[in-house]
Amino acid sequence: MGRHLLLASPSSTALALPRFYGVFYALPISDFQLAEDVARPMTQVPGNGGPRPKYITPEGERALRDELQYLWKLKRPEVTQAVREAAALGDRSENAEYIYGKKQLREIDRRVRFLSKRLDELTVVDRLPDDRDKVFFGAWVTVEDEDGDEQTYRLVGADEFDLNKGYLSINSPLARALIGKRLDDEVSVRTPEGWKSVFVVGIRYEAPSDDK
């Protein structure tokens, strides 16, 4: 199962993690260090020899788990039955339904393996930061460019990236630049057209849903 992470308050000296095999783990990390950690996806956690955790929102984790359950409990049995029925029709080498069904099963199994492994790797950020005047993982951030145009994004895990919803991957250049910023801070990001500056004009957080 994925790990659950609680954002430390500025006055706290530890980042609380769950118990594993009866041992309680706490990393000496501040809000600022967490922000830096999230913003550098390929680096290691400061003070810890392991690779940086992969973050995801509670909603994102639920979506991945729902997909895994759907594929394993519903879709795979459905396709397996269709393959059995197609196989009973005769020559499998000329049976388009059978060939297509087997291809579907391979794709489903590949996705199931990926999701199972991915969910074990992910760290769920399931508590709001104490300093909500700064941009951290999970924040909705409104930025304004030099022409006065505004865009609002939510900083989410790479698995949740969806610009149609305004979900911006934490690994993206803009998200990395926004981490730790406050209202009215200026952020510069390199784009294909050159450097672009935006100003932070809104920061808000949504409390995690209790839905399981």
HELIX and SHEET records of a PDB file:
HELIX    1   1 ASP A   31  ALA A   39  1                                   9    
HELIX    2   2 PRO A   58  GLN A   69  1                                  12    
HELIX    3   3 TYR A   70  LYS A   75  3                                   6    
HELIX    4   4 ARG A   76  ALA A   87  1                                  12    
HELIX    5   5 ARG A   92  GLU A   94  5                                   3    
HELIX    6   6 ALA A   96  GLU A  121  1                                  26    
HELIX    7   7 ALA A  158  GLU A  160  5                                   3    
HELIX    8   8 LEU A  163  LYS A  165  5                                   3    
HELIX    9   9 PRO A  173  LEU A  178  1                                   6    
SHEET    1   A 3 ARG A   3  LEU A   5  0                                        
SHEET    2   A 3 LEU A 122  VAL A 125  1                                        
SHEET    3   A 3 LYS A  54  ILE A  56  1                                        
SHEET    1   B 2 LEU A  15  PHE A  20  0                                        
SHEET    2   B 2 VAL A  23  LEU A  27 -1                                        
SHEET    1   C 5 TYR A 167  SER A 169  0                                        
SHEET    2   C 5 GLU A 150  VAL A 156  1                                        
SHEET    3   C 5 TRP A 140  ASP A 145 -1                                        
SHEET    4   C 5 GLY A 194  ARG A 204 -1                                        
SHEET    5   C 5 GLU A 186  THR A 191 -1                                        
END                                                                             
